[in-house]
């Protein structure tokens, strides 16, 4: 049995993903802006992750911007049938690398088309709406207009499933009244456990919970990932790296599973 298979699986929309994915954020340059310092290393890590059995890649076209998705396409297209690529929209990058809201219907539509073009896809399996009511963390505010816009894109066949990112418990419930939500993505790790209620809610409701910045906190990468995998069966970590050695170390957490 391959190590990745020891992590177990979770249903994401209509697809089955392993419980250890890969987060593509670090493929871009410093500050998630511009190209990577070593393009060949970025391509090699992507290929090795998929060769090792990872079948869930988390990305966004505002990483770079555009850089990360273009690297994924260069490294992996045509994609394996079991590979699930999840993106997020709702933000854009300023010329100085700043993170800015981009939540109008026009912004969201353009972002979906940008992701499709740069990834070389006809439809996105999952698109997470990244709420920018709070830039650096969830903040209350209605997300109804944005989810209505995504639901329209879903009806047109450009999106198969919708998820949420950087949201509060109340926003999750508001979103579920508008459309089917399949996953939630918030910051969560050993050091940042403010959203325990969101994790528990996702477990009760059968939603996949994707913790971003999963490797923050005390202890080794292996300890942090092991803790997340034990915390709840709905948690699917997406550690990212530009190092083949670090990728191997992340996967090694499964050796003790």
N, C-alpha and C positions, 0 to 999 in steps of 0.2 A: 504494500500500500504506500503510495506517495505521501510525503509529510502533509501536504496541503489537504489531503482527503481526511486527515485526522481531525481537522477543525470542525467537521460537520457542515451542514448546509442550511440555507434559509430560502424561502420563496420570496422573490422580489418581483412584484407584478406577476407575470406569467412565467418567469424564468427561475431556475435554481442556481444560486450562487454559493460558492464556498464561503466559510465564515472568516476568512482572512483575505482581504482584497489589497489593491494597490492604489494609493493616492498620488496623482500625477502632479500635484502642486509644485513640488520641488524640481520638476523638469525645467521650469523657466529659470531665468537668471536671478540675481540677488533681489530680494523684495518681491519675488514672483513677477519680475518685470524684465522684458528683453530676453535674449536667447541664453541658453545655458553656457557655462564656461567650457564645457566639453560635450559637444553634440554626439560624438560617437559613444561616449559613456552613457548618455541618456538613452540612446537607441538600444544599447546592449542591455541595460537594466530592464527596459520594457520587454524585450524579447525573452530575457531569462525569466522574468516574472511569469509570463504566459507559458513558457516551456515548463516551468515548475508546477503548473496547474492552476495558477491564479486565473479566475474567470470573471472578475469584477474590477473594473477600473473606474475610478472617480476622477473627473476632470472638469474643466470649464474653459470656454473660449476667452474669458477675461483673465486667464492665467497667461501672462506674456505681454500683451494679449495675443491670441491666436497661436502662439508658439507651441504650447503644450499639445493642443489638438493636432497641429501639423506634424509634430514628432510622433504622436501615436499613429497617425495615418502612415507616415513614412516607415515606421518600424513594423507595423502589424497588419496593414491592409494588403490583401483581402483578409478580413477577420475570420477567426475560427467561429464555427457555428454556436459554440457554447459561451462565447465571450460577451459579457454584458457591459456596455459603456454607459455610465451615468454622468450627466452634466448638470450644471447649475447656471441659472440666469437671474438677473435682477440688479446687477452691478456693471459698471464699466470702469476703465482706467483713465485717469487724467494723463496729460503729457508728462507730468512729473512723477507718475507712478501712483498717484493717490487713488483711493477707492471711492467711487461716486455712485449714488443711486441711479438706476436705469430701469424704472418700474412701470413706465407707461406702456399701454398696449403696443404702441409702435416700437418701443425699445425691446420689449419681450419678443415680439415677432421677428425683429431683425436679429436678435440674439439666437433664436432657434435656427434661423437660416444660416447664420454664421457658423454655428456648431455643425450643422449638417454638411455644409460645404467643406469646412476644414477637416472634418473627420471622414468625409467621403461616404456618407450615409444618406439613405432616403427617408429614414424616420429615426427619431431618438427613442431608445427603449424606455428610459426614464429621464425626465427633466425635473430637477429640484428648483422650486422658486426660493431664492435666497432673499429673505426680507431684509431691507435696508432701513427699516424704521430705527434700528440701532446699527451703527457701522461696525462696532467691535463686539457686539453681543446682542441678544434678543431684547427688543423693546416693544411694548404694546402698541397696537395700531391695527386697523382693519386691513386685511389682505384680500377682501372680496373682489375688488376690481381686477387685481392681478390674476387671481385664480380664474375668474371668468374669462380673461383673455387667453389663459393657457388651456382652458376647457374648449374654447373655440378652435385652437390649434390642434387639440387632440381630436376633435370631430373631423378636422380636415385630414387626419392621418399623419401629421408631422410628428406627433408625440403619442407614444403608446400608454405611458403611465406618468403620473404626477407625484412628486414628493415635495417636502418642505425643508428649508434650511434656516438656521438662526432664528428660531421661532419660540414663542412662549406656549404654555399649555393651552391658554385661551385661543391662540391663533390656530393651533392644531385642530381644536374642536370647531372653530369657525370654518377652517378649510374643509373639514370632513362633511360639513353641511352643504358645501358647494360642489364638491367633486370627490371621487375616490382618491384617497391618499395612500400610497404604498410604503413610504419611508419618511423618516425624519433625521435630519443631520444637524447636530449641535456640538459645540465644544464640550468634551467630557473626557476626563482622564483622572489619574490618581490625585493630581493637584487641584483640579477644577471639577467639583462634584455638585455644583449649584443646581443642576437640572436632574437630580435623582428622580423627581416626580415624573419628568418626561420619559425617562427610561422605563420606569414602572408602568406608565400609561401605555407605552408602545408594546411592552410585553403582554399586558392584559388584552390589548386590542389586535394583536397579531401584526403589528407594524415593525418593519425592520428599522433599527436604530443604528445610525452610522456616526460614531464619535470622530470629530475632526480634532487635530492635534493630539492623537492618542498616545504619543510617546512623551508628553510632558509629565513631570512629576518625579518623585524619588525612585531610585532603583534602576536596574538595567532595562533595556528595551524588551528583553524576554520577559522580565517580571511584570512590566506594565501590560504587555499584550496578554500574558497569561491571566492577569487579574481581570482585564476587560472580558475575555472569553468566558471566564467563570462568573462574572457579574450577572449576566443575563443571556439566555439563549437567543434573544433577539438582537444582540449586539454583533455587528460586523465591522471590525476595525479596518482602516485603510492606511496603514503606515506607508509613507513614501520615502524614497531615498534615491540618490544618484550613484550609490556605491553597490557593486555586486556583493562585496563582503557584508555590507549592512543588510542587504536583501536576504542573503543566506542566513544571517543571524536572526532576522525577523521570522523566517520560516522555521528556524530551529526550535522556536517555542513549542511547536507542534510535536516535537520528538518525544516530549514527556506526556503528551496527551493520552 
